[in-house]
Amino acid sequence: MFYRRIIKRLSDLLLSVIVLGIIAIPMVIIGIIIKLTSKGPALFIQERFGRNSRPFKLYKFRSMTNHAPQLANSKFGDIKSYVTPFGMFIRKTSIDELPQLWNIIKGDMSFIGPRPLAKTDEKVLSLRKQNGADQVLPGISGLAQVNGRNNLSDEDKAAYDAKYAAHLSFRVDMLLTVETFVSVLKRDGVFKETLIDDKKAENGAVRNGKEL
């Protein structure tokens, strides 16, 4: 509880301020490139739902064309046709997520947690309310993200989010942080399976049947 309520927030705040200070100039350059290579704003701002299902404004670098419909990724027939050439690069490298450092500083998000969803993901949002997954801050990466991201069903996404909320700990966050970095470096669209075994929850996180 001490980690969940105090340490996690303090570490998020400290790390996000440090990282933002280091990459502020590169982020400005990225914003300029987006403006020069496609029509529309550099930032994509959208209402998402966070802890206790409360709405907040999420910030990302715009990776799609200005006329792209606002749909859940899984609802696009051919999402690549709406992604700009530079947008494809920042998506593959997860650079488009960097403006969310501001969301972390504001207290809307954490580095690790369930992904903040929009109204278009109403089914997952509803399932999160039922299983308690909306009781923690959403994150840039999380348990569902390292288990298949958009390839998961709505039910599986909500189930992973609930497991994370139930077993949130320093150990789990460190595991997910490492797996996220590895996946970003590999540019994987689908991440290695990471499971939390409910039967061994009292012993910490379990991955591929092995306790960590």
Secondary structure, DSSP 8 states (H G I E B T S, - for coil): -HIIIIIHHHHHHHHHHHHHHHHHHHHHHHHHHHHHHSSS-SEEEEEEE-GGG-EEEEEEE--B-TT-----GGG-SSGGGGB-HHHHHHHHTTGGGTTHHHHHHHTS-EEESS--B-GGGHHHHHHHHHHTGGGS--EEE-TTGGGTGGGS-HHHHHHHHHHHHHH--HHHHHHHHHHHHHHHHHT-SS-------GGGGGG--EETTEE-
